[in-house]
Amino acid sequence: DSRDKFRALFIDSPISIMIMDTDRLELIDANKAALDYYGASSLQELQDHPLWGEPPYSIEEAREWSKKAFNEGPQRFEWRSTRMNGDVYWELVDIDTMTLDGVTRLIVTSVDITEQKRYNEALKLANKKLQLLSSITRHDINNQLAVVLGYIELLQSSVGTDRCHEFMEKIGKAADTIERHIRFTKEYEMLGVQ
């Protein structure tokens, strides 16, 4: 009865499930979702396809994960795989052991996280650009504040002279520039909200 339930879950699952030999890591069975992930039309075609890539995604690393699952229990990790057509994709893999017909097997489930990784990389890049822009803007504002403070100092020592008006104009221009920088940062901040 439990074997039938497992078989039904295995066949109907939308998640890739592969059953593997614990020693040689040979593929014994795979559900339709696994075949679809790899772009294989049959179990035999998937068995003939190299599942392992270059380090750190080689059979040696897969053996290490297998040993951990056998000795420590379920394991979860990201893995880079290659479809039948050569396209590379990323999987979130869960690996555990299970006894089937008296033999301990590896049960490997996975979901495609390629799009999620692309979004995460795009988000990291956007954050780097925002940090750079913020740094440049802060630098520009600090420069303009130094101008304002310098002219205020000159103004204090020039009260009652003809240069007083000139210094006031320069302070006003620097203040306008600071205001523009602050408005710009507010507009840029709102881009992330929209």
matplotlib code that plots the C-alpha trace (Angstrom):
import matplotlib.pyplot as plt

x = [0.0, 2.7, 4.7, 1.6, 1.2, 4.9, 4.6, 1.5, 3.3, 6.4, 4.6, 2.2, 4.6, 5.2, 8.6, 11.5, 12.2, 15.0, 15.9, 19.6, 22.0, 23.7, 27.1, 27.6, 25.1, 23.6, 20.1, 17.5, 14.3, 12.9, 9.5, 8.0, 8.9, 12.6, 12.5, 10.9, 13.5, 16.3, 14.4, 14.6, 11.9, 12.6, 14.3, 16.9, 17.7, 18.2, 20.3, 22.6, 22.8, 25.8, 24.3, 27.6, 29.5, 32.7, 33.7, 32.0, 29.2, 31.0, 30.3, 32.8, 30.7, 27.6, 29.2, 29.9, 26.3, 25.2, 27.5, 26.1, 22.5, 23.4, 25.3, 23.5, 20.1, 18.4, 20.5, 19.5, 21.8, 21.9, 23.2, 24.0, 22.7, 22.7, 19.7, 19.8, 20.1, 23.1, 21.3, 22.5, 20.0, 20.0, 18.2, 17.4, 18.1, 16.9, 18.5, 17.7, 17.8, 14.9, 14.6, 12.8, 12.3, 14.9, 17.6, 18.7, 18.4, 18.9, 15.8, 16.7, 14.0, 14.6, 13.0, 14.3, 15.5, 17.1, 14.8, 15.0, 18.9, 18.6, 16.3, 18.7, 21.7, 19.7, 18.7, 22.4, 23.5, 20.8, 21.7, 25.4, 24.4, 22.2, 25.0, 27.4, 24.9, 24.2, 27.9, 28.5, 25.5, 26.6, 30.1, 28.6, 26.4, 29.4, 31.4, 28.6, 28.3, 32.0, 31.5, 28.6, 30.6, 33.7, 31.7, 29.9, 33.3, 34.5, 31.2, 31.6, 35.0, 33.7, 30.6, 30.2, 32.4, 31.5, 32.4, 29.6, 27.0, 29.3, 29.7, 25.9, 25.3, 27.8, 26.2, 22.7, 24.1, 25.6, 22.3, 20.4, 22.8, 22.3, 18.5, 18.7, 20.8, 18.3, 15.4, 17.2, 17.8, 14.1, 13.1, 15.6, 14.3, 10.8, 11.9, 12.2, 8.7, 6.9]
y = [0.0, 2.5, 1.4, 2.2, 5.6, 6.4, 5.3, 7.5, 10.5, 9.7, 9.6, 12.5, 14.9, 18.2, 18.2, 16.4, 13.1, 10.8, 7.5, 6.7, 4.0, 5.1, 3.7, 4.4, 7.3, 5.7, 6.8, 4.0, 5.8, 9.3, 10.8, 12.8, 16.1, 15.0, 14.0, 17.3, 19.3, 17.7, 17.6, 13.8, 11.8, 8.6, 7.2, 5.5, 8.8, 10.5, 7.6, 8.0, 11.8, 12.9, 14.2, 15.6, 18.6, 20.3, 21.0, 22.0, 20.2, 16.9, 13.4, 13.9, 16.6, 14.6, 11.7, 14.1, 15.2, 11.5, 10.6, 13.5, 12.4, 8.8, 9.8, 13.0, 12.9, 15.1, 17.6, 20.8, 22.6, 24.4, 22.5, 23.6, 21.1, 20.8, 19.9, 17.5, 20.5, 21.9, 24.7, 25.2, 25.6, 25.8, 23.5, 23.6, 20.0, 17.9, 14.6, 11.8, 8.1, 5.7, 1.9, 0.6, -3.2, -3.7, -1.6, 1.8, 4.3, 8.1, 10.1, 13.3, 16.0, 19.3, 22.4, 24.7, 28.0, 29.5, 32.5, 33.1, 33.2, 35.6, 37.9, 37.8, 38.7, 41.5, 42.8, 42.6, 44.6, 47.2, 47.5, 48.1, 50.8, 52.5, 52.3, 53.9, 56.6, 57.3, 57.6, 60.0, 62.1, 62.3, 63.3, 66.1, 67.3, 67.4, 69.3, 71.9, 72.1, 72.8, 75.7, 77.1, 76.8, 78.4, 81.4, 81.8, 82.1, 84.6, 86.5, 86.8, 88.4, 90.7, 92.2, 95.7, 95.3, 95.1, 91.4, 90.6, 90.5, 88.3, 85.7, 85.7, 84.9, 82.0, 80.6, 80.8, 78.9, 76.2, 75.9, 75.6, 72.8, 70.9, 71.2, 69.7, 66.8, 66.1, 66.3, 63.9, 61.4, 61.6, 60.9, 58.1, 56.6, 56.6, 54.5, 51.5, 52.0, 52.3]
z = [0.0, 0.9, -2.2, -4.3, -2.7, -3.3, -6.9, -7.5, -5.9, -7.9, -11.2, -10.7, -9.0, -10.8, -9.1, -10.6, -8.8, -9.6, -7.9, -7.9, -6.8, -3.6, -4.6, -8.2, -8.5, -11.5, -12.4, -11.8, -12.4, -13.1, -13.2, -16.1, -14.5, -14.4, -18.0, -18.9, -16.9, -18.9, -22.2, -22.4, -24.1, -22.2, -19.1, -21.3, -23.0, -19.6, -18.3, -21.4, -20.7, -18.6, -15.3, -14.0, -15.1, -14.2, -10.6, -8.4, -10.1, -10.9, -9.8, -6.9, -5.4, -6.0, -4.1, -1.2, -1.1, -1.3, 1.7, 3.7, 3.0, 3.9, 7.2, 8.3, 6.7, 4.1, 2.3, 0.3, -2.2, -5.5, -8.5, -12.1, -14.6, -18.4, -20.5, -23.4, -25.8, -23.9, -22.1, -18.5, -15.8, -12.0, -9.6, -5.9, -5.0, -2.0, -1.5, 0.9, 1.2, 1.1, 1.2, -1.8, -2.2, 0.6, -1.1, 0.1, -2.8, -3.1, -3.7, -5.5, -5.9, -7.6, -8.9, -11.6, -10.0, -13.1, -13.3, -9.6, -9.8, -12.8, -10.9, -7.8, -10.0, -11.6, -8.2, -7.0, -10.0, -9.5, -5.8, -6.8, -9.2, -6.6, -4.1, -6.6, -7.5, -3.8, -3.1, -5.9, -4.9, -1.3, -2.5, -4.7, -1.8, 0.6, -2.0, -2.3, 1.5, 1.7, -0.7, 1.3, 4.6, 3.0, 1.7, 5.0, 6.6, 4.0, 4.4, 8.1, 7.7, 4.8, 6.4, 5.1, 2.0, -1.7, -1.8, 0.7, -2.2, -4.4, -1.6, -1.0, -4.7, -4.5, -1.4, -3.1, -6.2, -4.0, -2.0, -5.3, -6.4, -3.1, -3.5, -7.0, -5.8, -3.0, -5.4, -7.8, -5.0, -4.1, -7.7, -8.0, -4.7, -6.1, -9.1, -6.8, -5.4, -8.7]

ax = plt.figure().add_subplot(projection="3d")
ax.plot(x, y, z, "-o")
ax.set_aspect("equal")
plt.show()
